[in-house]
Amino acid sequence: MRRIITFTVFFCLIVANAFCEGPALLPVSLIAHRGLTTEAPENSIAALEAAWKAGIHGSEIDVRTSSDGVPVLLHDANLDRTTQGAGNVDEKTWDQLENMRLVDSQGQASDQTLPSLEQALEWLEKRPGFSLALDMKQVDPVAVGRMVLEHGLADRVTLSVGGTDQAGMVRAIEDFDPRLKTCLSLGWWWRIEGMPAFAAKGLGVDALFAPEYYFPARGFSEALEAGAHVAVFLRGKDNLAERLRNAAALGAQAVSSDDPRQLIPLVVPRKNSGQEQSDGIAKKDSHGSESWE
């Protein structure tokens, strides 16, 4: 009788432990879209800091260029929506931009000013385990790549190209320095069989990007088998947990979100080691295979 009771208690403990553990954490990197914009203005240093402190793996930021050639963090071509200024950013000098106040999501002035890419890279140097994806809206890709290399951040910064019509930028970056990591948004090309493999192998791109609207029903296996990392974007804040699980099931390895904080409990935690690539994107070697650093 004692043996039966002991076995029953042991069995119950095993079952209870299994239920307590819950589903396995997803092996997905979380990327804050323009920083953690639920807590600070988009594309601000404060939004990056909030994402890092929250334990998020990295952030996507947008980069444009001032009239005197300084790369700055800004999504729109003009300043009206996100700053207290007005007009096109490429018609302003850095001296005119550097003290310009950013506004929050409600249009109220914040204590944050428009940052330069240089300031963002300096910030990143002191934040181990965090990565940046630079969405190159209007920049000289070689100049941006040179800045990344000068800061020694080639393993933690990805240069993202917004569409297949700009695929030449990928080649320009690769020709300038193959240590730089690149990402290309395929758009509707995801739905054409063979195109993801062509982009990965023919262009030599390190990662491929897909907004949720263009998710291929067959999943991302073709891109993954071609050696490309797969990053996706989930717009908005509704049903994020379910959508994250769906993206992971299709093969996505990095997920950009407008509200990544609510997804943190579902994924493998960030490692704050300078030797870890928090975005998971490995630079391909000259033979086309992946060499994880």
N, C-alpha and C positions, 0 to 999 in steps of 0.2 A: 504493500500500500504506500509506504514511504517513497519507494522508487517511482510509483505512478504519479504521486503528487509533485515530486521533484521534476520529473519530465514535463508534466503539464505546465508548471510555473516557467520552466526554461523555454518551452515552446511559445507560451504567451508573450514572454519578453522579446523573443525574436520577432514575432508578428507585430507587436507594438512598436518596436524600433524601426521596422520597415515602413510602417505607416507614418511615423514621426519624421523620417528622413525626407519623405515626399519625392517628387520627380527630380531627376538629376539636373544639375545646373547646365545651361547651354554654353557650348564653347564658342561664344560670340563676343566680339568687341563692341562696346557701345560708343557711339560717336555723337557728341552734342552738336546739333545743327546750328551753326553760328554762335556757339557757346551755349551756356545754360541760360537761355533767354527767359525762363520763368523767374529768374532772380536778378538779372542785370540786362542792360541794353545789348542787342545783338552786335556781334563783332567787336565787343569791348574787351579790354584786359580783365575787367571784373567778371565778365561772363565766362572767360577761360578759367579764371581762378576758382569760380564757383563750381565749374565742372570738375576740375582737378580735385578740389576738396571733397566733392561728393563721392569720389571713387570711380568716376567715369573714365573710360580708357583713352579717350581723345576727343578732339573737336574738329569740325569743318569750319573754315573761315573763308571769306571772300576777299579777293585782292584786286584792286584797281590802281591806276597810276596818276599822280598829280601832273600838272603841266610841266613841272621841272624834273620829272622822272623819278619821283619817290613813290615806291609801292605803299599803299595804305589799305586798311581793312574797311571795306565798304561793299555792300551787295549791289545797290542800285547805281545807275550811271550818274544820277543827280543826288544832291544832298538833302532834298526836301523832306523825305519821309523819316529818316533816322537821325538827323542832326538839327540844330537850330539855324543852320545855314541854308543857302539856296543856290541853285545853279549846278552846272556839271562839274564833277570832281576833276576832270581832265583840263578844266579851264582855270583851276586854282593852283597856286604854288603851295608848297609844304608850309611855308611861313603863314599863309592864310588859313591853312587847315589844322595845324597842330594844336591850337587852343580852342577849336570848335567843339561845343558841347554836344554830346549824344543825348537823344531823348529815349525814354522807355517805351514800352508797348502801348501805353496810354497817351503818348505824345508829350509827356511832361519832361522837363529838363532834368538831367542827372548830373552827378559829379564826375562823370566819365567824359574824356575827350577822345576825339577821333585818333586811333592809334596807327602808327606806321608798322609795316611788316618787320622792320628792324626791331622795334620795341617788342613785338610778339615773339620773335625768335630769341631775344635776350631773356624774356620771361620763361620760355620753354627750356632754356638751358638749365634753369634752376628747379625744374619740375620733373623728377625722374619717373619713368614709367608712362608718361603721357605722350601722346602723338598729335600731330596736326596734319590735316589735309587741306591744302591750299587750292581753293577753287579759283582758277586764274581767269577772271572776267575780262580784264583789259590790262595786260602786262607784257613785258618782254620776258619770255620764259627762261631764256639764258641768263638774264640779269637776276631773276628770282632764284634760279638754280645756283648761281654763284654765291648769293647771300646765304643760302642753306649750307653750302659747303664751307664757307668761311666760318660759320658758327659750329661746324662739326656735327650737324644734325641730319645728315643724309639717311641715317637709319631710323629716324623718328618723324620725318616729314615726307609727305607724298604730294607730288605736283599733279593736280587733277585738271583734266581737259574736258570741257563741258559738252562736247558733241563730236560726232564722226566727221563733220565738216571742218573741224579743227585738228584732225588727226596729225597733220603736219607738225604740230607743236610737239607731239610725242617724239617724232623722229629728231626734231631739233634738239630736244633735251637729251636724248640718247646719244646723239653725235657730240654734244658738248661734253658730257661726262656720264658714262654708264653707271656710275655709283648712285645717281639720283633715281628715286623711285617715281614711277608714273602711273596714273590711273586715267582711264578713258570711259566716258559715259556712252553706251551703245545705243540708247534710245530704242526705236523700233527694230533695230538690227538684232536685238535679242530674240525676236520671233522668227528669224531666218536661220534655219539649220546650217551649221558650218561657219557662220559669221563670228561667233565668239571665239572659236578656235583660230580663225584667220587673224582676228585682232590681236590675240595673245601671242601667236607665233610669228605672223607676218610683220606686225608693227613692233613686236618686242615689248609690249606694255606689261607692266607688272600686276596691275589690278584692273578689273572691269566693274563699272558702276551701273546700277539699275534702279530707277524709281519704281515704286510698287506697281504702277500702272503697266509697266512693261515686263513684269515677271513672266518668264516663259513657263507654260504649263508642264513642260518636260523637266523643269528644274535647271540648275546651274552646272550639272555634271560635265557638260562639254567644255565649259570654261575652266573648271577645276582640273579636268584631265589634261588640258593644254598648258597647265602650270600657272594659271592666273588666279589671284586672290579675288574674291567676289564681295563687293560692298554694295549695300542697298539703302534706300531712303524710305522711311515710313512717315508720310506727311500727316500733320494733325496730332490729336491726343486721344482719339477714341479707339477703344478695343486694342490698345497697343500690345498687351500681353499675348493675345491670340494671334495677332499679326506677326509679332516677333517669332513665335513658335512656328508659324507657317513659313516665314522667311528662312529660319534655321533648317527646317525640314527640306526645303528646296536646295539647300547648300550654301546659303549666305554665311559669310564669316565675320562681317562687320556690318552693323546696323546703325544708320544715322537717324536721329529722331528729334522732334521738337520738344519732347519731354522725356529724356532718357532716365531721369531720376526714378520714375516709377518702374523701370525695367531692371534696375540694379539687382534686386533680389533673385532674378531669374537667370543670371549669367555668372560665369566664372569670374571671381574678383580680379581687379587689376593688380599687377605686381609692380611695386615701386622700386624696381632695380634698374639702374642705368644700362644693364646689359640685356634687358627685356625689350622686345619690340611690341609695344602695346597695341599697335594697329594690326599686327600679325602679317604685314606685307613683307615678303622676302624678296630681295633683289635677285633676279635670275642671273646665273653665271653665263659665260660665253657659249655654253652648250645648250642653253635653253631650259636647264633644270633648275630647281630651286636650291639655294644655299642659305640656310637659316643662320643668321648671325647672332 
